[in-house]
Each structure stands twice: as C-alpha cells, then as structure tokens.
Amino acid sequence: MLALQGSCLCGQVRYQYDGELPHISMCHCQQCQKAQGTAFVAVAPIEADRFQLLSGAEALREYRATPGKARVFCGNCGSPLYSRKDDLPGVLRLRLGTLDTAVTVSRQFHQHVASKAPWFELLDDHPQYPGQAQL
C-alpha cells in the first residue's frame, strides 16, 4: 500500500499516513462551516498511530470550540489539518483537502444536512443524514 502524503497551504507542515481511508464524511454542521469557511468539511477517520508528521510540528496550533475536541491547524497559514476527540485518542479526523496524494474512496456520505448552508445544493447520490451518521 502506498502511504498518503499531505501538507498545509504554506508547506511548513507535511505529514504521511500509512493506511487506507475507510470512508469520507462530508459534515455540514455550522461549526464545520465556520472552521472551514465553506459549506462543509470532507474528513476521514484515521488511526493516530499510523499518522506521522514529517515536518512542521512546531507550527501546529489547536483550537477547542467544544469541550473534548481539538481542531489542529497550521499556525502559519491557517490550514486545518485534523481534529481529535479526547475520548478517542487513537483516532484523528483528517481534513482531506490537505492530501497531496490522490485517493478514491467508494463509501461517502453527508451528515448534519439539517443545518447545511442554504445556498449549497446537494446533487450527488451519497447517503444523507440529518444529524450525526450512526455507523
């Protein structure tokens, strides 16, 4: 299996993930809209012990909008990289827009569509959940 490579906008933070992405979740909650500055965020859960920072660890910053959840980003350019929950230390939610390696993942879905941006129209055939998807 080929390792996935990724980076932030300025290139200071670079990472590698030695694993496969089980699914892609497109979250439309209002926090994700604010954190990403767009209609939704595309994320995939990854195993924390298979994620490796190649450079830029000193540039990482985190923000906690809700207790128990850290959103990690590059302090230089602001690129969101991943989030993690304190009660799930072995799992990171990788922001897929930071991948430099092309991926194809067949299992994709939308969640929190009840709070999606009113100006964004969902036109694909992926499953939609009004709240948190129960997998």
Buried (B, 14 or more C-beta within 10 A) or exposed (E): EEEBBBBBEEBBBBBBBBBBBEBBBBBBBEBBBEBBEEBBBBBBBBBBEBBEBEEBEEBBEBEEEEEEBBBBBBBBBEBBBBBBEEEEEEBBBBBBBBBEEEEEEEEBBBBBBEBBEEEEEBEEEEEBBEEEBEE
